Amino acid sequence: MIVAFAPFASAQGVFSKAIEQARRVADQESYGGELNFADGVARFFDLGLNEITAAPAPLYQASAGFVKLTDKLRSEGKSETALVLTTKLNQLLAETLPQVAQAVRAGVVKVKLDSSTDFKASPTALGDALRKVATPGLKDQLRPGVAQAGEAAGLPAAFDAFIAASGAKLGDSKAALGLLEDQAMAQAIDHVFLQLAKQETAYRADPARANDKTVTGMFITLK
C-alpha cells in the first residue's frame, strides 16, 4: 500500500509547489510585473512617515524634575505659568515631528533594501534597520531647526517666566532650556520609530491593509 501511494504523494508535492509558484507569478503580475522589493520598502517608509506627521502629535512627557517644579507652582496658585510652558513644549514637539520625518527620509537611502531575506526574521526588522542607520547624529541634525521652532513657539520667554514664578535656582537657565528641547527631540524621534514599527507589524499580518500595490506586494514577500 505504501508503494502504491508513494507516486501519488510525490505528484501531490509537485502539484503543491506548482500552485505556490503560480500564486507568486500572479502576485507579481498583479503588482505591475516583477516586484522591486527595495521600491516597496522605500514606499512603505514614505507612506508611513506621511501618516505619522499627518496624525495628532503626542503630548510632551515631562521629566520627574519638571513635574516637581510644576507641582510646586500649582501648590502656590501659579498653575497658569506651568500650563503655558507645558503648552509651549507640546507645540515644540508637534513642530519637531516633520523635521524628524524629513531626517529619517534621508536615512532611507542608506539602508540596504534590496533583499527580502534580511527582513523576514522580525516583524519590526524594517524599522529597526532604519533606526540603526538614521539615529546616529539625528539630534545634531535636528537641533538648529528645533531651536528655531522653540523661538517661534515663545519657549525661551515661557521658560524665563516659569523660572521666575517657581523660584527655581538653575545655574544655567539656557542649558536647562536646551535640556527640555533635547527631551522634546528624543520623544519625537521615539514616536516616529514606534509608529513605523506598529505599521510594519500590522502590514505583515495583513499586507492588503497597506492599500498600496507596491507596499502590499513587498509585505507579501515577507510572509
Secondary structure, 3 states (H helix, E strand, C coil): CHHHHHHHHHHHHHHHHHHHHHHHHHHHHHCCCCCCHHHHHHHHHHHHHHHHHHCCCCCCCCCHHHHHHHHHHHHCCCHHHHHHHHHHHHHHHHHHHHHHHHHHHHHHCCCCCCCHHHHCCCCCHHHHHHHHHHCCCHHHHHHHHHHHHHHHCCHHHHHHHHHHHHCCCCCCHHHHHHHHHHHHHHHHHHHHHHHHHHHHHHHHHCHHHHCCHHHHHHHHHHC
